[in-house]
Amino acid sequence: MEVGLLYSGGKDSTLAALLLDAVADVTLLCGTFGITDDYEHARAAADAAGFPSRRLDLDPSVADDAIDRIVADGYPRNGIQEVHEHALERAAQLPIDAVADGTRRDDRTPTVDRPLAQSLEDRHDVAHLAPLAGVGRGAIDALAEAHLVVETGPSAEIPKGDYETELRARIATEFGSERVEALFPAHTQSRVTGTKS
């Protein structure tokens, strides 16, 4: 089974790749709108974890819509969800058997509920795999500690190849860095720099 996994370079998507690697041929999909070259951080993490990767070009108009929504809402949740759903759609159009992501049980965003997964599968004739969907943060942290070399820190300081990084950059350009800080709550990010096995 050929699986394309949406990949940010963080511990969640890397753990998802490791779990799927036991049963499928996994390629990590590093999504980008072309706003920055930060997807290269995801490619570097993919190399460090020993997985093949490829660039997944996303529609810049979706980034524009997501940014408008984030600014109007005053928080990033709905905009990030819109981008994730777009990335799943793009990945599902590739010549692969399954699309996967690193969403976990207690994620607030992005999420993939059952109707979205079924719609994706029915419309594109692919399987949707979410190997961490039943796994909570505590187990993720324990698995990451056991199997990954991870750099962690404040979200604004850890370079990753995720949607949020590009959206933050565009908002900073258009509205200023103070607006980014107001819209995106500070949280801890992770970036994989290697594996322990």
LOGU-20590 format. One line per field, with one value per atom (N, C-alpha, C): atom name; x, y, z. Coordinates in steps of 0.1 Angstrom, whole numbers, plus 5000, padded with zeros to 4 digits. Layout:
N
atom c(CA / ...)
px c(X / ...)
py c(Y / ...)
pz c(Z / ...)
END
This chain:
197
atom c(N / CA / C / N / CA / C / N / CA / C / N / CA / C / N / CA / C / N / CA / C / N / CA / C / N / CA / C / N / CA / C / N / CA / C / N / CA / C / N / CA / C / N / CA / C / N / CA / C / N / CA / C / N / CA / C / N / CA / C / N / CA / C / N / CA / C / N / CA / C / N / CA / C / N / CA / C / N / CA / C / N / CA / C / N / CA / C / N / CA / C / N / CA / C / N / CA / C / N / CA / C / N / CA / C / N / CA / C / N / CA / C / N / CA / C / N / CA / C / N / CA / C / N / CA / C / N / CA / C / N / CA / C / N / CA / C / N / CA / C / N / CA / C / N / CA / C / N / CA / C / N / CA / C / N / CA / C / N / CA / C / N / CA / C / N / CA / C / N / CA / C / N / CA / C / N / CA / C / N / CA / C / N / CA / C / N / CA / C / N / CA / C / N / CA / C / N / CA / C / N / CA / C / N / CA / C / N / CA / C / N / CA / C / N / CA / C / N / CA / C / N / CA / C / N / CA / C / N / CA / C / N / CA / C / N / CA / C / N / CA / C / N / CA / C / N / CA / C / N / CA / C / N / CA / C / N / CA / C / N / CA / C / N / CA / C / N / CA / C / N / CA / C / N / CA / C / N / CA / C / N / CA / C / N / CA / C / N / CA / C / N / CA / C / N / CA / C / N / CA / C / N / CA / C / N / CA / C / N / CA / C / N / CA / C / N / CA / C / N / CA / C / N / CA / C / N / CA / C / N / CA / C / N / CA / C / N / CA / C / N / CA / C / N / CA / C / N / CA / C / N / CA / C / N / CA / C / N / CA / C / N / CA / C / N / CA / C / N / CA / C / N / CA / C / N / CA / C / N / CA / C / N / CA / C / N / CA / C / N / CA / C / N / CA / C / N / CA / C / N / CA / C / N / CA / C / N / CA / C / N / CA / C / N / CA / C / N / CA / C / N / CA / C / N / CA / C / N / CA / C / N / CA / C / N / CA / C / N / CA / C / N / CA / C / N / CA / C / N / CA / C / N / CA / C / N / CA / C / N / CA / C / N / CA / C / N / CA / C / N / CA / C / N / CA / C / N / CA / C / N / CA / C / N / CA / C / N / CA / C / N / CA / C / N / CA / C / N / CA / C / N / CA / C / N / CA / C / N / CA / C / N / CA / C / N / CA / C / N / CA / C / N / CA / C / N / CA / C / N / CA / C / N / CA / C / N / CA / C / N / CA / C / N / CA / C / N / CA / C / N / CA / C / N / CA / C / N / CA / C / N / CA / C / N / CA / C / N / CA / C / N / CA / C / N / CA / C / N / CA / C / N / CA / C / N / CA / C / N / CA / C / N / CA / C / N / CA / C / N / CA / C / N / CA / C / N / CA / C / N / CA / C / N / CA / C / N / CA / C / N / CA / C / N / CA / C / N / CA / C / N / CA / C / N / CA / C / N / CA / C / N / CA / C / N / CA / C / N / CA / C / N / CA / C / N / CA / C / N / CA / C / N / CA / C / N / CA / C / N / CA / C / N / CA / C / N / CA / C / N / CA / C / N / CA / C / N / CA / C)
px c(5008 / 5000 / 5009 / 5006 / 5013 / 5006 / 5012 / 5006 / 5013 / 5006 / 5011 / 5007 / 5016 / 5013 / 5016 / 5006 / 5009 / 5019 / 5029 / 5041 / 5046 / 5047 / 5052 / 5066 / 5071 / 5084 / 5084 / 5071 / 5070 / 5068 / 5067 / 5067 / 5054 / 5042 / 5030 / 5031 / 5034 / 5034 / 5045 / 5056 / 5067 / 5063 / 5057 / 5052 / 5042 / 5033 / 5023 / 5031 / 5041 / 5049 / 5055 / 5061 / 5067 / 5057 / 5045 / 5035 / 5031 / 5029 / 5024 / 5036 / 5048 / 5059 / 5059 / 5054 / 5053 / 5044 / 5035 / 5025 / 5023 / 5030 / 5028 / 5041 / 5042 / 5052 / 5048 / 5055 / 5051 / 5060 / 5054 / 5061 / 5055 / 5064 / 5060 / 5058 / 5046 / 5042 / 5043 / 5053 / 5056 / 5048 / 5037 / 5028 / 5034 / 5032 / 5036 / 5027 / 5025 / 5018 / 5028 / 5041 / 5051 / 5053 / 5047 / 5049 / 5063 / 5068 / 5081 / 5087 / 5100 / 5106 / 5107 / 5099 / 5099 / 5096 / 5089 / 5087 / 5100 / 5111 / 5124 / 5128 / 5122 / 5125 / 5118 / 5106 / 5099 / 5107 / 5112 / 5120 / 5133 / 5139 / 5151 / 5147 / 5136 / 5131 / 5128 / 5122 / 5119 / 5132 / 5142 / 5155 / 5161 / 5160 / 5165 / 5158 / 5145 / 5137 / 5138 / 5145 / 5147 / 5136 / 5128 / 5116 / 5118 / 5113 / 5113 / 5102 / 5105 / 5095 / 5093 / 5083 / 5081 / 5073 / 5075 / 5067 / 5053 / 5044 / 5029 / 5025 / 5023 / 5020 / 5005 / 5003 / 4989 / 4985 / 4972 / 4967 / 4968 / 4976 / 4978 / 4965 / 4954 / 4942 / 4935 / 4938 / 4933 / 4940 / 4953 / 4960 / 4954 / 4951 / 4945 / 4931 / 4923 / 4910 / 4912 / 4922 / 4924 / 4929 / 4937 / 4942 / 4931 / 4922 / 4911 / 4902 / 4900 / 4892 / 4898 / 4911 / 4919 / 4918 / 4920 / 4919 / 4905 / 4895 / 4881 / 4877 / 4881 / 4877 / 4885 / 4897 / 4906 / 4913 / 4913 / 4920 / 4922 / 4931 / 4935 / 4927 / 4919 / 4913 / 4907 / 4897 / 4890 / 4898 / 4908 / 4916 / 4926 / 4931 / 4940 / 4932 / 4920 / 4912 / 4909 / 4906 / 4904 / 4916 / 4928 / 4941 / 4943 / 4941 / 4943 / 4934 / 4921 / 4912 / 4916 / 4921 / 4926 / 4939 / 4948 / 4959 / 4955 / 4946 / 4941 / 4935 / 4928 / 4922 / 4933 / 4943 / 4954 / 4962 / 4964 / 4971 / 4963 / 4950 / 4941 / 4941 / 4945 / 4946 / 4959 / 4968 / 4980 / 4978 / 4987 / 4985 / 4990 / 4982 / 4985 / 4972 / 4974 / 4963 / 4957 / 4964 / 4959 / 4965 / 4958 / 4962 / 4962 / 4972 / 4973 / 4977 / 4975 / 4980 / 4983 / 4988 / 4992 / 4983 / 4970 / 4960 / 4958 / 4957 / 4956 / 4942 / 4939 / 4926 / 4923 / 4932 / 4929 / 4933 / 4935 / 4938 / 4925 / 4927 / 4916 / 4915 / 4927 / 4927 / 4941 / 4942 / 4931 / 4926 / 4914 / 4908 / 4902 / 4900 / 4893 / 4882 / 4870 / 4859 / 4855 / 4846 / 4843 / 4836 / 4827 / 4821 / 4831 / 4841 / 4851 / 4860 / 4864 / 4872 / 4864 / 4852 / 4844 / 4842 / 4840 / 4838 / 4851 / 4862 / 4875 / 4877 / 4874 / 4876 / 4866 / 4854 / 4844 / 4847 / 4851 / 4853 / 4866 / 4876 / 4889 / 4894 / 4886 / 4889 / 4903 / 4905 / 4917 / 4912 / 4920 / 4918 / 4923 / 4916 / 4922 / 4926 / 4939 / 4945 / 4949 / 4945 / 4949 / 4954 / 4966 / 4971 / 4972 / 4971 / 4971 / 4958 / 4947 / 4934 / 4929 / 4934 / 4929 / 4940 / 4950 / 4961 / 4961 / 4963 / 4963 / 4978 / 4978 / 4991 / 5001 / 4997 / 5006 / 5013 / 5006 / 5012 / 5020 / 5016 / 5025 / 5038 / 5038 / 5050 / 5059 / 5053 / 5061 / 5067 / 5059 / 5064 / 5075 / 5073 / 5083 / 5096 / 5095 / 5107 / 5115 / 5107 / 5114 / 5120 / 5114 / 5118 / 5124 / 5122 / 5126 / 5136 / 5144 / 5152 / 5145 / 5140 / 5131 / 5136 / 5135 / 5138 / 5125 / 5124 / 5111 / 5114 / 5103 / 5105 / 5092 / 5092 / 5081 / 5078 / 5065 / 5061 / 5067 / 5070 / 5076 / 5091 / 5097 / 5112 / 5116 / 5107 / 5111 / 5107 / 5116 / 5113 / 5107 / 5095 / 5089 / 5083 / 5079 / 5073 / 5058 / 5051 / 5037 / 5029 / 5016 / 5007 / 5008 / 5009 / 5009 / 5021 / 5032 / 5044 / 5042 / 5036 / 5034 / 5023 / 5013 / 5002 / 5007 / 5015 / 5021 / 5029 / 5037 / 5046 / 5038 / 5027 / 5019 / 5012 / 5007 / 5000 / 5010 / 5022 / 5032 / 5035 / 5036 / 5039 / 5027 / 5015 / 5003 / 4999 / 5000 / 4994 / 5004 / 5016 / 5027 / 5028 / 5040 / 5042 / 5034 / 5030 / 5022 / 5009 / 5003 / 4991 / 4992 / 5003 / 5006 / 5005 / 5012 / 5012 / 4998 / 4990 / 4976 / 4967 / 4970 / 4961 / 4964 / 4977 / 4982 / 4987 / 4980 / 4984 / 4998 / 5006 / 5019 / 5017 / 5025 / 5025 / 5038 / 5040 / 5053 / 5052 / 5062 / 5063 / 5074 / 5073 / 5084 / 5089 / 5101 / 5107 / 5117 / 5115 / 5122 / 5136 / 5146 / 5160 / 5167 / 5159 / 5165 / 5156 / 5160 / 5153 / 5163 / 5158 / 5166 / 5168 / 5161 / 5162 / 5169)
py c(4988 / 5000 / 5012 / 5021 / 5034 / 5045 / 5051 / 5060 / 5074 / 5084 / 5098 / 5104 / 5108 / 5113 / 5128 / 5136 / 5150 / 5152 / 5160 / 5160 / 5174 / 5177 / 5190 / 5190 / 5178 / 5177 / 5176 / 5176 / 5175 / 5161 / 5159 / 5145 / 5138 / 5145 / 5137 / 5131 / 5139 / 5133 / 5123 / 5125 / 5115 / 5102 / 5103 / 5090 / 5083 / 5091 / 5085 / 5077 / 5084 / 5077 / 5064 / 5064 / 5052 / 5041 / 5044 / 5034 / 5028 / 5037 / 5032 / 5025 / 5028 / 5022 / 5007 / 5002 / 4987 / 4980 / 4987 / 4980 / 4986 / 4997 / 5004 / 5011 / 5015 / 5023 / 5037 / 5045 / 5058 / 5068 / 5078 / 5090 / 5102 / 5110 / 5122 / 5134 / 5140 / 5151 / 5164 / 5172 / 5185 / 5196 / 5200 / 5209 / 5224 / 5231 / 5245 / 5253 / 5265 / 5275 / 5283 / 5282 / 5290 / 5303 / 5305 / 5318 / 5319 / 5308 / 5307 / 5294 / 5292 / 5279 / 5270 / 5273 / 5265 / 5250 / 5247 / 5233 / 5225 / 5232 / 5225 / 5220 / 5226 / 5221 / 5207 / 5206 / 5193 / 5183 / 5187 / 5177 / 5173 / 5182 / 5179 / 5169 / 5171 / 5162 / 5148 / 5148 / 5135 / 5128 / 5135 / 5128 / 5123 / 5131 / 5127 / 5114 / 5113 / 5101 / 5090 / 5092 / 5081 / 5078 / 5088 / 5086 / 5094 / 5089 / 5097 / 5108 / 5119 / 5130 / 5136 / 5144 / 5152 / 5164 / 5174 / 5187 / 5185 / 5190 / 5190 / 5205 / 5209 / 5223 / 5225 / 5235 / 5239 / 5252 / 5254 / 5265 / 5278 / 5288 / 5300 / 5308 / 5306 / 5312 / 5307 / 5294 / 5288 / 5295 / 5298 / 5305 / 5319 / 5326 / 5339 / 5338 / 5328 / 5326 / 5323 / 5314 / 5311 / 5323 / 5331 / 5343 / 5352 / 5354 / 5363 / 5358 / 5345 / 5339 / 5340 / 5338 / 5339 / 5353 / 5363 / 5377 / 5381 / 5376 / 5380 / 5373 / 5360 / 5353 / 5358 / 5362 / 5366 / 5354 / 5343 / 5331 / 5321 / 5312 / 5305 / 5292 / 5287 / 5274 / 5271 / 5279 / 5276 / 5278 / 5287 / 5289 / 5277 / 5272 / 5260 / 5248 / 5247 / 5235 / 5236 / 5247 / 5249 / 5245 / 5249 / 5245 / 5230 / 5224 / 5210 / 5202 / 5206 / 5199 / 5200 / 5212 / 5214 / 5205 / 5204 / 5196 / 5181 / 5177 / 5163 / 5161 / 5170 / 5170 / 5169 / 5177 / 5177 / 5164 / 5159 / 5146 / 5135 / 5135 / 5124 / 5124 / 5134 / 5134 / 5128 / 5125 / 5118 / 5104 / 5097 / 5083 / 5075 / 5075 / 5067 / 5059 / 5050 / 5042 / 5048 / 5056 / 5061 / 5075 / 5083 / 5096 / 5095 / 5100 / 5099 / 5113 / 5114 / 5126 / 5122 / 5132 / 5129 / 5135 / 5137 / 5142 / 5132 / 5137 / 5128 / 5131 / 5122 / 5122 / 5136 / 5142 / 5155 / 5167 / 5166 / 5179 / 5187 / 5200 / 5209 / 5213 / 5214 / 5217 / 5213 / 5207 / 5203 / 5190 / 5187 / 5174 / 5168 / 5155 / 5149 / 5140 / 5145 / 5137 / 5126 / 5117 / 5106 / 5110 / 5119 / 5123 / 5129 / 5137 / 5142 / 5131 / 5121 / 5110 / 5102 / 5099 / 5091 / 5098 / 5111 / 5119 / 5118 / 5120 / 5120 / 5106 / 5096 / 5082 / 5080 / 5083 / 5081 / 5089 / 5101 / 5110 / 5107 / 5102 / 5101 / 5086 / 5077 / 5063 / 5060 / 5066 / 5064 / 5061 / 5055 / 5053 / 5065 / 5068 / 5079 / 5072 / 5074 / 5067 / 5078 / 5076 / 5085 / 5076 / 5071 / 5062 / 5067 / 5080 / 5086 / 5091 / 5088 / 5093 / 5088 / 5077 / 5072 / 5075 / 5082 / 5084 / 5098 / 5099 / 5112 / 5118 / 5130 / 5137 / 5129 / 5124 / 5117 / 5105 / 5097 / 5086 / 5091 / 5102 / 5107 / 5111 / 5118 / 5123 / 5111 / 5101 / 5089 / 5082 / 5080 / 5074 / 5082 / 5095 / 5104 / 5103 / 5103 / 5102 / 5089 / 5078 / 5065 / 5064 / 5070 / 5067 / 5079 / 5091 / 5103 / 5112 / 5118 / 5130 / 5142 / 5150 / 5161 / 5174 / 5184 / 5198 / 5204 / 5210 / 5217 / 5231 / 5239 / 5253 / 5261 / 5274 / 5282 / 5281 / 5282 / 5280 / 5290 / 5302 / 5312 / 5310 / 5301 / 5299 / 5286 / 5276 / 5263 / 5263 / 5262 / 5262 / 5249 / 5249 / 5237 / 5239 / 5229 / 5230 / 5228 / 5236 / 5234 / 5246 / 5244 / 5254 / 5267 / 5265 / 5277 / 5286 / 5280 / 5288 / 5298 / 5293 / 5301 / 5311 / 5307 / 5317 / 5328 / 5324 / 5334 / 5344 / 5339 / 5348 / 5358 / 5353 / 5362 / 5372 / 5368 / 5378 / 5388 / 5384 / 5393 / 5404 / 5399 / 5408 / 5418 / 5413 / 5422 / 5430 / 5425 / 5431 / 5434 / 5429 / 5432 / 5420 / 5419 / 5407 / 5408 / 5420 / 5421 / 5414 / 5415 / 5409 / 5393 / 5388 / 5374 / 5369 / 5376 / 5373 / 5373 / 5383 / 5384 / 5372 / 5368 / 5358 / 5344 / 5341 / 5327 / 5326 / 5318 / 5316 / 5310 / 5314 / 5308 / 5293 / 5284 / 5270 / 5264 / 5252 / 5245 / 5237 / 5239 / 5232 / 5221 / 5211 / 5202 / 5200 / 5197 / 5194 / 5182 / 5172 / 5160 / 5162 / 5158 / 5159 / 5146 / 5135 / 5121 / 5111 / 5099 / 5088 / 5081 / 5074 / 5067 / 5052 / 5047 / 5033 / 5031)
pz c(5000 / 5000 / 5000 / 4991 / 4990 / 4998 / 5008 / 5016 / 5015 / 5013 / 5014 / 5027 / 5036 / 5049 / 5049 / 5053 / 5054 / 5066 / 5063 / 5072 / 5075 / 5088 / 5092 / 5097 / 5101 / 5107 / 5122 / 5127 / 5142 / 5147 / 5160 / 5165 / 5162 / 5161 / 5158 / 5144 / 5134 / 5120 / 5119 / 5126 / 5125 / 5132 / 5143 / 5149 / 5141 / 5134 / 5125 / 5114 / 5109 / 5098 / 5103 / 5115 / 5120 / 5122 / 5127 / 5129 / 5115 / 5105 / 5092 / 5085 / 5088 / 5081 / 5082 / 5093 / 5095 / 5086 / 5080 / 5071 / 5057 / 5054 / 5041 / 5037 / 5024 / 5019 / 5021 / 5029 / 5033 / 5026 / 5020 / 5015 / 5023 / 5028 / 5036 / 5027 / 5028 / 5019 / 5026 / 5022 / 5028 / 5021 / 5026 / 5020 / 5020 / 5010 / 5009 / 5000 / 5004 / 4995 / 4987 / 4990 / 4983 / 4990 / 5002 / 5009 / 5014 / 5020 / 5025 / 5020 / 5023 / 5020 / 5032 / 5042 / 5055 / 5053 / 5042 / 5040 / 5039 / 5037 / 5036 / 5050 / 5061 / 5074 / 5076 / 5070 / 5071 / 5063 / 5051 / 5043 / 5051 / 5058 / 5066 / 5077 / 5083 / 5094 / 5088 / 5076 / 5069 / 5067 / 5062 / 5059 / 5073 / 5083 / 5096 / 5102 / 5098 / 5103 / 5093 / 5082 / 5072 / 5063 / 5060 / 5051 / 5038 / 5027 / 5015 / 5016 / 5010 / 5011 / 4997 / 4996 / 4984 / 4987 / 4979 / 4981 / 4976 / 4984 / 4980 / 4978 / 4966 / 4963 / 4967 / 4975 / 4979 / 4972 / 4970 / 4963 / 4971 / 4967 / 4975 / 4978 / 4970 / 4973 / 4986 / 4989 / 5001 / 5013 / 5012 / 5022 / 5024 / 5013 / 5014 / 5022 / 5018 / 5025 / 5039 / 5042 / 5056 / 5065 / 5059 / 5066 / 5068 / 5058 / 5060 / 5072 / 5072 / 5083 / 5096 / 5097 / 5110 / 5115 / 5106 / 5111 / 5115 / 5107 / 5111 / 5124 / 5126 / 5138 / 5150 / 5148 / 5159 / 5165 / 5159 / 5163 / 5151 / 5152 / 5140 / 5137 / 5146 / 5145 / 5131 / 5127 / 5115 / 5103 / 5103 / 5091 / 5090 / 5101 / 5100 / 5096 / 5100 / 5096 / 5081 / 5076 / 5061 / 5053 / 5058 / 5051 / 5052 / 5063 / 5065 / 5055 / 5055 / 5046 / 5031 / 5027 / 5014 / 5011 / 5021 / 5019 / 5018 / 5025 / 5024 / 5009 / 5005 / 4991 / 4981 / 4982 / 4973 / 4973 / 4985 / 4986 / 4980 / 4982 / 4977 / 4962 / 4955 / 4941 / 4935 / 4944 / 4940 / 4936 / 4929 / 4926 / 4937 / 4948 / 4960 / 4965 / 4974 / 4979 / 4991 / 4998 / 5011 / 5014 / 5021 / 5026 / 5041 / 5048 / 5062 / 5068 / 5081 / 5088 / 5102 / 5109 / 5123 / 5133 / 5130 / 5139 / 5150 / 5163 / 5174 / 5181 / 5191 / 5197 / 5203 / 5210 / 5217 / 5210 / 5197 / 5189 / 5188 / 5189 / 5187 / 5172 / 5166 / 5152 / 5147 / 5135 / 5127 / 5132 / 5128 / 5131 / 5118 / 5118 / 5106 / 5112 / 5111 / 5117 / 5107 / 5111 / 5103 / 5090 / 5089 / 5076 / 5067 / 5071 / 5063 / 5057 / 5066 / 5061 / 5051 / 5053 / 5044 / 5031 / 5031 / 5019 / 5011 / 5017 / 5010 / 5004 / 5011 / 5006 / 4994 / 4995 / 4985 / 4972 / 4973 / 4962 / 4954 / 4962 / 4955 / 4955 / 4960 / 4959 / 4966 / 4978 / 4986 / 5000 / 5008 / 5022 / 5030 / 5040 / 5049 / 5062 / 5066 / 5077 / 5087 / 5100 / 5111 / 5122 / 5122 / 5132 / 5146 / 5148 / 5161 / 5166 / 5159 / 5162 / 5176 / 5181 / 5194 / 5205 / 5201 / 5211 / 5216 / 5229 / 5236 / 5238 / 5242 / 5244 / 5252 / 5264 / 5272 / 5265 / 5258 / 5251 / 5240 / 5233 / 5222 / 5228 / 5239 / 5245 / 5249 / 5254 / 5258 / 5246 / 5236 / 5223 / 5217 / 5217 / 5211 / 5219 / 5232 / 5241 / 5238 / 5236 / 5234 / 5220 / 5210 / 5196 / 5188 / 5192 / 5184 / 5191 / 5184 / 5189 / 5184 / 5194 / 5192 / 5198 / 5190 / 5195 / 5198 / 5210 / 5213 / 5218 / 5217 / 5221 / 5217 / 5220 / 5217 / 5202 / 5198 / 5184 / 5175 / 5179 / 5171 / 5168 / 5176 / 5175 / 5169 / 5168 / 5162 / 5148 / 5139 / 5124 / 5120 / 5115 / 5110 / 5096 / 5090 / 5077 / 5077 / 5085 / 5087 / 5081 / 5080 / 5075 / 5084 / 5097 / 5105 / 5103 / 5100 / 5097 / 5085 / 5075 / 5063 / 5065 / 5072 / 5075 / 5084 / 5094 / 5103 / 5095 / 5086 / 5078 / 5070 / 5063 / 5055 / 5064 / 5075 / 5084 / 5089 / 5092 / 5097 / 5086 / 5073 / 5062 / 5061 / 5061 / 5058 / 5070 / 5083 / 5094 / 5105 / 5104 / 5115 / 5124 / 5130 / 5139 / 5152 / 5156 / 5168 / 5166 / 5154 / 5150 / 5151 / 5146 / 5147 / 5161 / 5170 / 5184 / 5190 / 5186 / 5191 / 5186 / 5174 / 5168 / 5171 / 5173 / 5175 / 5190 / 5198 / 5211 / 5212 / 5221 / 5223 / 5227 / 5221 / 5225 / 5221 / 5226 / 5224 / 5211 / 5202 / 5190 / 5191 / 5182 / 5182 / 5167 / 5166 / 5153 / 5155 / 5147 / 5147 / 5141 / 5148 / 5142 / 5141 / 5145 / 5143 / 5150 / 5148 / 5155 / 5165 / 5174 / 5184 / 5181 / 5170 / 5167 / 5154)
END
